[in-house]
Amino acid sequence: MTVRLSEFLKKSIVISGKKVHGRLFLAPMAGLGHIGLREMISEYGGFALLFSGMCSAKTVIHENRFKSTVFSWRDQELSSLVCQLFGNSPEIMAEASMRIENEGFFGVDLNFGCSVMPICKQNCGAALLKDLSLCRQIVQSVRKAVKIPIFVKFRTGWEDNPRAAVKAARVFEDAGADALVFHPRVAPDRRTRPPKWEYIKMVKEAVLIPVFGNGNVIEEKDCAKMIETTGCDGVSLGRIAVARPWIFASWTNGFIPDTDTYLNCFINMATLFEKYFEPVISVKLFKKFARYFAANFCFGHSIYTGIVRADNIEDIKNNILKHLKPMPEVSLNPNMNMLL
Ligand SMILES: Cc1cc2nc3c(=O)[nH]c(=O)nc-3n(C[C@H](O)[C@H](O)[C@H](O)COP(=O)(O)O)c2cc1C
């Protein structure tokens, strides 16, 4: 099983004429999937594509990549980096996508899945699923504007009905999307109830373009099960990739973390935050990351609290050394209550 899974995860797939070297993606995560986390993940390897956290289409058009915490990247990651956009204007989404294409990203991902209040109130993210005709116009407009692969990330919709997801999937495909990433949860449920993987199978069977599954894949056996039971073309990993940035390398190349891995990863992440963000932001973002990383340890809550009791990265690093030497016991799986 494990051997077959790793072979599958390493198999290339062509999306809109462009080769993708594998089947495991880093899911878009605002506040977590930034340039720093992506550099750390890249150190271990094993992923096929990395998705940025959602960027406002309006902002992307004029954004300075060297000042933004979200719309920023390393040139060497561009060939496997997809920028996610949120917005609701077909014209503005198209203009932002053109910038993404011109900057050299692998592709653009359109957000029809985010169900947090500040986004839905602007009629963006999952709110758009209430108006499939606008969804169609957005994808068509982006399709006309760019040649790079267009991904669509979406969820079931506003009622727990797989037919709604299938209908939306067909609209996206028909409007010109090249691949779908489907998170089978109803809006506005964030992550309280389990996602319904059986809906992924229905979406996969309804369209010809590749479909990637997402939601609650934590262990290798979850990944194998999602692929086997839904027939999806690959898997997009969210929270587990923050807790274990080496997860892609583990599942594709058999990388096994040791005690040094945990300590080094924690310290090196702190250094990356210092490198990429100004001091106040780096502490704020580090704390977000630390919660996920500390979830790896038994008594992760108290380790987390001890580490983040600081207001600069140097103190944070000292706290890490204090709490990770000697190495605390690692749980088999991260504490899901800490992966908010
Ligand atoms: C902190 C956080 C931020 C997220 N931000 C985004 C986002 O910007 N765009 C998006 O499409 N999904 C976003 N998501 C949803 C994830 O991409 C993913 O669908 C969800 O976490 C389920 O996958 P998982 O169980 O592998 O974590 C976010 C999730 C989390 C936990």
Ligand as a Chemical Component Dictionary entry (heavy atoms), coordinates in Angstrom:
data_LIG
# 
_chem_comp.id                   LIG 
_chem_comp.type                 NON-POLYMER 
_chem_comp.pdbx_formal_charge   0 
_chem_comp.three_letter_code    LIG 
# 
loop_
_chem_comp_atom.comp_id 
_chem_comp_atom.atom_id 
_chem_comp_atom.alt_atom_id 
_chem_comp_atom.type_symbol 
_chem_comp_atom.charge 
_chem_comp_atom.model_Cartn_x 
_chem_comp_atom.model_Cartn_y 
_chem_comp_atom.model_Cartn_z 
_chem_comp_atom.pdbx_ordinal 
LIG C1  C1  C 0 -5.713 28.989 8.859  1  
LIG C2  C2  C 0 -6.336 28.551 7.566  2  
LIG C3  C3  C 0 -6.394 29.432 6.501  3  
LIG C4  C4  C 0 -6.992 29.042 5.298  4  
LIG N1  N1  N 0 -6.978 29.904 4.243  5  
LIG C5  C5  C 0 -7.477 29.510 3.050  6  
LIG C6  C6  C 0 -7.346 30.344 1.910  7  
LIG O1  O1  O 0 -6.736 31.415 1.951  8  
LIG N2  N2  N 0 -7.897 29.906 0.742  9  
LIG C7  C7  C 0 -8.556 28.696 0.655  10 
LIG O2  O2  O 0 -9.029 28.348 -0.424 11 
LIG N3  N3  N 0 -8.658 27.884 1.708  12 
LIG C8  C8  C 0 -8.120 28.252 2.895  13 
LIG N4  N4  N 0 -8.158 27.406 3.958  14 
LIG C9  C9  C 0 -8.757 26.055 3.791  15 
LIG C10 C10 C 0 -7.677 25.020 3.416  16 
LIG O3  O3  O 0 -7.136 25.286 2.144  17 
LIG C11 C11 C 0 -8.260 23.608 3.425  18 
LIG O4  O4  O 0 -9.338 23.575 2.527  19 
LIG C12 C12 C 0 -8.761 23.181 4.801  20 
LIG O5  O5  O 0 -7.807 23.490 5.810  21 
LIG C13 C13 C 0 -9.057 21.672 4.832  22 
LIG O6  O6  O 0 -7.897 20.952 4.515  23 
LIG P1  P1  P 0 -7.007 20.210 5.674  24 
LIG O7  O7  O 0 -7.948 19.344 6.452  25 
LIG O8  O8  O 0 -5.968 19.437 4.906  26 
LIG O9  O9  O 0 -6.428 21.285 6.528  27 
LIG C14 C14 C 0 -7.560 27.754 5.168  28 
LIG C15 C15 C 0 -7.487 26.870 6.233  29 
LIG C16 C16 C 0 -6.871 27.243 7.417  30 
LIG C17 C17 C 0 -6.779 26.250 8.550  31 
# 
loop_
_chem_comp_bond.comp_id 
_chem_comp_bond.atom_id_1 
_chem_comp_bond.atom_id_2 
_chem_comp_bond.value_order 
_chem_comp_bond.pdbx_ordinal 
LIG C1  C2  SING 1  
LIG C2  C3  SING 2  
LIG C2  C16 DOUB 3  
LIG C3  C4  DOUB 4  
LIG C4  N1  SING 5  
LIG C4  C14 SING 6  
LIG N1  C5  DOUB 7  
LIG C5  C6  SING 8  
LIG C5  C8  SING 9  
LIG C6  O1  DOUB 10 
LIG C6  N2  SING 11 
LIG N2  C7  SING 12 
LIG C7  O2  DOUB 13 
LIG C7  N3  SING 14 
LIG N3  C8  DOUB 15 
LIG C8  N4  SING 16 
LIG N4  C9  SING 17 
LIG N4  C14 SING 18 
LIG C9  C10 SING 19 
LIG C10 O3  SING 20 
LIG C10 C11 SING 21 
LIG C11 O4  SING 22 
LIG C11 C12 SING 23 
LIG C12 O5  SING 24 
LIG C12 C13 SING 25 
LIG C13 O6  SING 26 
LIG O6  P1  SING 27 
LIG P1  O7  DOUB 28 
LIG P1  O8  SING 29 
LIG P1  O9  SING 30 
LIG C14 C15 DOUB 31 
LIG C15 C16 SING 32 
LIG C16 C17 SING 33 
# 
